[in-house]
Amino acid sequence: MSQLPQNNEEFDYSPEYAKLYQGNDSLQADADDTDNQLQRVSELPLDVQREQAGKKAANVSLLFGVLGLLFFFLGCWWFVHDFKSGGLRLAIVAPLLNVLGIWQGFVARRHGVPALAGPILSWAGAIFTLPLAIVSALFSIALAGSI
């Protein structure tokens, strides 16, 4: 049992009290500071690190899947309503986001985290956007050749 008082108001700061502990060069550790320390990532167990990396990859996959579909539909809508606005460029960026979403889904599965929504959205976006990107690229090549 510790001889130190439990709250700071009752702590005796007198020199005689301090002399008792100076003779043996012992350091007094505060019992409360060890509970508040957070573990660094490198100190966590390997399976916990893998699970955290998998959850992060699953969340990024979901984000890329949603953004890919959003960019595709927004770009198509913008292209149809205002041809000169550059909506086609926005729709062409969508396949890149979809491929990144599919890749992050595989990374999440490799780390043992089941990622379903992100890869499904990414594959749906890839099915919609890749043919459109190919057709628009061929159309722009044809237009550039006829000028």
Long-range contacts (C-beta under 8 A, 24 or more apart in sequence): 2-31, 4-28, 50-111, 50-112, 51-111, 51-112, 51-113, 53-107, 53-111, 54-107, 54-108, 54-109, 54-110, 54-111, 54-112, 54-113, 54-115, 55-108, 55-113, 57-104, 57-105, 57-107, 57-108, 57-111, 57-113, 57-115, 58-104, 58-105, 58-108, 58-113, 58-114, 58-115, 58-118, 59-118, 60-101, 60-104, 60-118, 61-101, 61-102, 61-103, 61-104, 61-105, 61-107, 61-108, 61-115, 61-118, 61-119, 61-122, 62-101, 62-115, 62-117, 62-118, 62-121, 63-101, 63-118, 64-97, 64-98, 64-100, 64-101, 64-104, 64-118, 64-122, 65-97, 65-98, 65-101, 65-117, 65-118, 65-119, 65-120, 65-121, 65-122, 65-124, 65-125, 66-121, 67-97, 68-94, 68-95, 68-97, 68-98, 68-101, 68-121, 68-122, 68-125, 68-126, 68-129, 69-94, 69-121, 69-124, 69-125, 69-128, 71-97, 72-125, 72-128, 72-129, 72-132, 76-132, 88-136, 91-129, 91-132, 91-133, 91-136, 92-133, 92-136, 92-137, 94-125, 94-129, 94-133, 95-125, 95-126, 95-129, 95-130, 95-133, 97-122, 97-125, 98-122, 98-123, 98-125, 98-126, 98-129, 98-130, 99-126, 101-125, 102-126
